């Protein structure tokens, strides 16, 4: 992304609209995300896969899509992301894991 591009413009329509309508809330939310990302020793791919797993556990299609996009942008192997969905089978159940796998496959 060039310096002229606004990262908000790259977001899906609902969060993009929210960020435009509530810039102070969006800024605080973004700052919280950055602070939590720096709060421990996990790095790069580890953080991406953990965030994907949390999104799968929450059964949030939007969050799964977001973390798959970010993972792909960071060079995370799509097979690793699919394994996260497979690993979730005993915890969230087969149907929920298959839904997550389909959300991953939407983009990867």
C-alpha positions as CSV (number, residue, x, y, z in Angstrom):
1,X,0.0,0.0,0.0
2,X,1.4,3.4,-0.9
3,X,1.5,6.3,1.6
4,X,-1.4,7.9,-0.2
5,X,-3.8,5.1,0.4
6,X,-6.1,5.1,3.4
7,X,-6.1,1.7,5.2
8,X,-9.8,2.3,6.1
9,X,-10.6,2.2,2.4
10,X,-9.3,-1.4,2.2
11,X,-11.7,-2.6,4.8
12,X,-15.1,-4.3,4.2
13,X,-18.0,-1.8,4.0
14,X,-19.4,-2.2,7.5
15,X,-16.2,-1.5,9.5
16,X,-15.2,1.1,6.9
17,X,-18.5,3.0,7.5
18,X,-18.1,2.6,11.3
19,X,-14.5,4.0,11.2
20,X,-15.7,7.0,9.2
21,X,-18.7,7.7,11.4
22,X,-16.8,7.1,14.7
23,X,-13.2,7.9,14.2
24,X,-12.3,8.3,17.9
25,X,-13.8,4.9,18.7
26,X,-12.0,3.3,15.7
27,X,-8.7,4.9,16.7
28,X,-9.0,3.5,20.3
29,X,-9.9,0.1,18.9
30,X,-6.9,0.2,16.6
31,X,-4.6,1.2,19.4
32,X,-5.9,-1.6,21.6
33,X,-5.2,-4.1,18.8
34,X,-1.7,-2.8,18.4
35,X,-1.1,-2.9,22.2
36,X,-2.4,-6.5,22.5
37,X,-0.2,-7.6,19.6
38,X,2.9,-6.3,21.4
39,X,2.0,-7.7,24.8
40,X,3.9,-10.9,24.7
41,X,6.5,-13.0,22.9
42,X,4.4,-14.3,20.0
43,X,5.4,-13.0,16.6
44,X,4.3,-13.0,13.0
45,X,2.7,-16.2,11.9
46,X,2.1,-17.4,15.4
47,X,0.0,-14.3,16.2
48,X,-1.9,-14.7,12.8
49,X,-2.7,-18.3,13.5
50,X,-3.8,-17.6,17.1
51,X,-6.1,-14.8,16.0
52,X,-7.5,-17.1,13.3
53,X,-8.2,-19.8,15.9
54,X,-9.9,-17.3,18.2
55,X,-12.1,-16.2,15.3
56,X,-13.0,-19.8,14.6
57,X,-13.9,-20.4,18.2
58,X,-16.1,-17.3,18.2
59,X,-17.7,-18.5,14.9
60,X,-17.2,-15.1,13.4
61,X,-17.1,-15.4,9.6
62,X,-16.0,-11.7,9.3
63,X,-13.2,-12.2,11.7
64,X,-12.1,-15.4,10.0
65,X,-12.1,-13.6,6.6
66,X,-10.1,-10.7,8.1
67,X,-7.5,-12.9,9.7
68,X,-7.1,-15.1,6.6
69,X,-6.6,-11.9,4.5
70,X,-4.0,-10.6,6.9
71,X,-2.3,-14.0,7.1
72,X,-2.1,-14.2,3.3
73,X,-0.7,-10.7,3.1
74,X,1.9,-11.8,5.7
75,X,2.8,-14.9,3.8
76,X,1.1,-17.5,6.1
77,X,0.7,-20.8,4.3
78,X,-2.9,-21.5,3.5
79,X,-2.4,-25.1,4.6
80,X,-1.5,-23.9,8.1
81,X,-4.7,-21.9,8.2
82,X,-6.7,-24.9,7.1
83,X,-5.0,-27.0,9.8
84,X,-6.2,-24.5,12.4
85,X,-9.8,-25.2,11.3
86,X,-9.2,-28.9,11.4
87,X,-7.6,-28.6,14.9
88,X,-10.8,-26.9,16.1
89,X,-13.0,-30.0,15.4
90,X,-12.7,-31.5,18.9
91,X,-13.3,-28.1,20.6
92,X,-16.0,-26.4,18.5
93,X,-17.5,-29.4,16.8
94,X,-17.4,-30.7,13.2
95,X,-20.1,-28.5,11.7
96,X,-18.5,-25.3,13.2
97,X,-15.0,-26.4,12.0
98,X,-16.4,-27.1,8.5
99,X,-18.0,-23.6,8.4
100,X,-14.6,-22.1,9.4
101,X,-12.9,-24.2,6.8
102,X,-15.3,-22.9,4.1
103,X,-14.6,-19.3,5.3
104,X,-10.9,-19.9,5.0
105,X,-11.4,-21.4,1.5
106,X,-13.3,-18.4,0.5
107,X,-10.0,-16.5,0.3
108,X,-7.2,-19.1,0.4
